[in-house]
């Protein structure tokens, strides 16, 4: 049960999900205090080699703890916080280069800049861990995507062609993988043959030299 109130606070749940005490260990000597009477004190994290691991009884399975933290890591990179503006493609615009989702953001119109309407956009930022700084108009991108969806849905022939194309692409990808596997197999056989020849040549020279010595 929560210590205060009727529900758990998000920060409390997050701390629990990251607390290794639930899977049977904690660390002592993780940090130190720097500063004195004349200097503002601050807590610094020590090097991990200085941490002292203490084993305690666990109450949950480590696999569950690991899965929860992997989900948190994924959410921090790919899932964006809900906006007070609606975005059709929120968290769905993925960068081809770094694989991270674009940020959905809006900005109110500023009459001083002759802006009449609010702006909605998808944004990539280096300071957010993305590969570049890039902005796309949400209105233009969403309109383009929505038109393609409508065009696809209202035409059974287009849907059938798309389905066939997906199957062909899958076959082509499989053919490429099989061709690559075949090349690697042939290369492996070739290198194995060369290695055997080298071993045979080395042994032949060794035994000839040994007989000559005697």
Buried (B, 14 or more C-beta within 10 A) or exposed (E): EEEEEEEBEEEEEEEEEEEBBBBBEBBEEBEEEEEEEEEEEEEEEEEEEEBEEEEEEBEEEEEEBEEBEEEEEEEEBEEBEEEEBEBBBBBEBEBEEEEBBBBBBBEEEEEEEEEEEEBBBBBBBEEEEBBEEBBBEBEEBBEEBEEEEEEEEEEEEEEEEEEEEEEEEEEEEEEEEEEEEEEEEEEEEEEEEEEEEEEEEEEEEEEEEEEEEE
